[in-house]
Amino acid sequence: MKILIINPPDENVVAEFKASDGTGFLEASDFGKFPPLGPLYVVSYAKKKLPEHDYCFLDCVAEEISHNELEKRIAHIVPDLIGITSYTIALLDAVKVARAARKLVPAAHISLGGHHATAFPIEAASLGIFDSIVVGEGEIAFTDLIKCISEEKDINGIPGVYSTAQLTAARLSNERDPRFKQDILVVPAYIDDINLLPPPDRSFIAHIDYHSIVGIRPRLATIITSRGCPYQCTFCNVPYKQYRPRAMELVMDEIETCLLLGYEEFHFYDDLFNITAKRLEEFCLALKKRKLRIIWDFRGRVTGVTRESLALAKSVGLRLIFFGVETGSDEGLRVLKKGCTIAEIQQAFAWCRELGIKTVADFMIGLPHEKSIADIRKNINFLISLRPDYAQIGIMNIYPHTEVYDQALEKGLVEPEQWSKWALDPSQELNIEHWTEFVSENDLIRLHRESYRRFYFRISYVLRSLITLRSFHEFKSKALGAIKLLFLKS
């Protein structure tokens, strides 16, 4: 049997951060190209468990495969089973892929997985173009689906796999799984022991050069050392709350394999890499034990580091940390349930500067506690005072399945059921809503541009960036970013 896994093209993604003319201000591609680890894990697990089948994997985003080109490839492969991964804001592209596939290979089983399938499974099934919806973590569920289809068995009963009829029944049963967010409507697939999963089979993506705009090498590997995040940030819509770490020996094995494949830089993409400073130290000591010299970075929390753990990490190649800062006051951190303080944020950034570790501050504007334009500018002043090497600034999007969405709903700041209605017809326009109780949408758009320019066009910042350049790739990334900020409409 031929199985094709597709990360769809990104030609119709809903703009999260708009420019004044309504077009996208910052797109995903502006930050680099990263392997889609979710579907890559799924196809890798299936290939290991059921090696008798033929597997194909297409990352249309990284390879810049258009819908027209994808149709040609589907016609050439003639798959028996097609798995399509999905994000809600990119739903229209997933739908277009499914409709094209249905015409080209009408007998193929078409399955939808990914974040959208988990967040809106009933709406996805109601579209009438998917034979099954995989809800939750898909490695075991999708592999069981392959096995049932190849053996011509009924797919009903596979945990996490639903047909349209099953989802209709599930809506009425009101079942819940406490390991997921409470508003996940049906019982999802879930993997308690992620050590049972093989690492991603990078032979599927060996021909693609992934990279990060804040990286220094043109060939990047992304790795996860854990799944899940136990924190309760009000704006986060990640459904998996239970933290599950991988064994360090398995992580080290994966790093060694990537080095042999020629990867030059490593981005650790966990929901929460440094849940504690002890976990960070454990990782660093494992690198030392294996004598692995790598250039690496991670996404983490300021409460999960100490000066000692950072010094150890620097000694084994840590170059950069993405810290979720979000806002510039203790009141704001409390409202967002960040679980940290301004003093802890300042201390973490000071340690990194002292040790020569670069930092990215992830920041947002348009938050519930910002009651004026002056409040937003004050928070950006705090961001600048941290002196991070980079800043990623967003307008807070109000997404379903988050606490801030429920708060906005109570205040009448969002249209009830807008997302569910759109999920039933993604060809219509979707307006991603923001917190406009005190600052208008137009002002937020203007302040978004202003904030980026205030941060990146400081003379001190420009000079420091030029002095610390380490590679042509880093120079090119910074130059392209500056050009975009200069010439986009404000």
Protein Blocks (a to p, Z undefined) as FASTA:
>chain_A
ZZddddddfflcccfbdcfkopafbdfklnoccddfklmmmmmmmmmmmmmbccddddfk
lnopafklmmmmmmmnopabdcddddfklmmmmmmmmmmmmmmmmmbccddedjklmmmm
mlmmmnopafbdcehjfklmmmmmmmmmmnopafehpahiacfklmmmmmmnopacfkbc
fklmbdcdddfblmlpccddfklmmmpccddfkbcbfbdcdddfbecjfbfcfkbccfbl
bdcdddfklmmmmmmmmmmnopabdcdfbfblblpfklmmmmmmmmmmnopacddddddd
fklccfklmmmmmmnopabdcddfkpacfklmmmnonopafklmmmmmmmmmmnopacdd
dddehifklgbfklmmmmmmmmmmnopabdcdddddddehiaklmmmmmnopacehklmm
mmmommbccdddddfklbcfklmmmmmmmmmmmmmmgfklmmmmmmmpcbfklmmmmmmm
mmmmmmpcZZ
